[in-house]
């Protein structure tokens, strides 16, 4: 296998299996608290003997754009996935999980085409088809979700009998087991098949419900750490990052701090003149009520100008930024044709919604609302179990982005770094 090229990055054949884990909702605060509490011995060792930093993730800090950035090594301007949801040119709201919406090849498909064996396992099936785009599953490659682990077939997933493989029952969608199943399956496949590349993407149900240092969060992270140690013991380069962070979005009374932006726009400019889309929206809103830190506004009538919308949004307590399309795309490296006329971002303590009637908050009464989407949740851990070569350590000190995780894990660790002849 010669050097492979994708989105301006050269990748060599890894000297050891490379496992990249996306800890969904894995805010750096969980790692910091876990290290302080002494419940993450393997992560502590990785930080001590390998590399550990905080990287800049993709904004909006949601699941789909960040996972796709990780597996393409590129920002949304190149791969096209800028949220979980957007409004297309026909004015129709579209879920952004179809592989046809992905405008880049993936690192996984690139390596598989060159003859490597690759594995992609995700907690929620909404990501599976994009993560597994162009993978030839007849050649030993694997792509499945723990959500549908009991339905896996050779034709659809490259594997069957997954429950038997892990020895675990089919996990509940709203449980830590949905993530732990991903890791257990990855460990078993690493033992049995030694794939050259593996991507393991978890789910953020625990982080939405439990703050750092709480008993459930500590139990979850201790179990994650144990799994990371097992991957390391099997000789893999283990790279840990997250798709986004997570922050408390409730007031002192425990009620969510929400700006229902559509209501304010309708009051100012009339119903139907604008359309607010919440790109955090997916099929699983029980833990966040489709409330996040980033929304898009499309002009549909003629009363409100872009500047009118920006002025109104910026006047609302809890709004941090309101940007016209061009500035949002330039600042966050987003595809213009999938961006609204105005992008609105909340501050660290607030979430944004459309109209109040469009959000079901009935499932949020059991815990303080914790959510993501804005600038503050774009800080994510970036941890490798092996040390970096000097040139990569210098690059990281200047600027470190989460979508570089495969580059660093494949090319940047000392036993796999590109030498001058290869570069």
LINMO-V273760 format. One record per helix or strand of 3 or more residues. SS is the DSSP state (H for helix, E for strand). FROM is the first residue (numbers start at 1). TO is the last residue. Records with the same first field share a line. If there is no record, write none. Layout:
SS: FROM-TO ; FROM-TO
This chain:
E: 4-6 ; 9-11 ; 18-22 ; 51-56 ; 85-87 ; 93-95 ; 118-122 ; 142-145 ; 197-201 ; 237-241 ; 258-260 ; 274-277 ; 294-299 ; 319-324 ; 342-346 ; 351-353 ; 379-384
H: 28-37 ; 41-49 ; 63-72 ; 76-79 ; 99-101 ; 107-113 ; 125-131 ; 137-139 ; 149-151 ; 154-157 ; 162-166 ; 177-193 ; 205-209 ; 215-233 ; 261-269 ; 306-314 ; 325-332 ; 336-338 ; 356-358 ; 362-364 ; 376-378 ; 390-398 ; 402-412
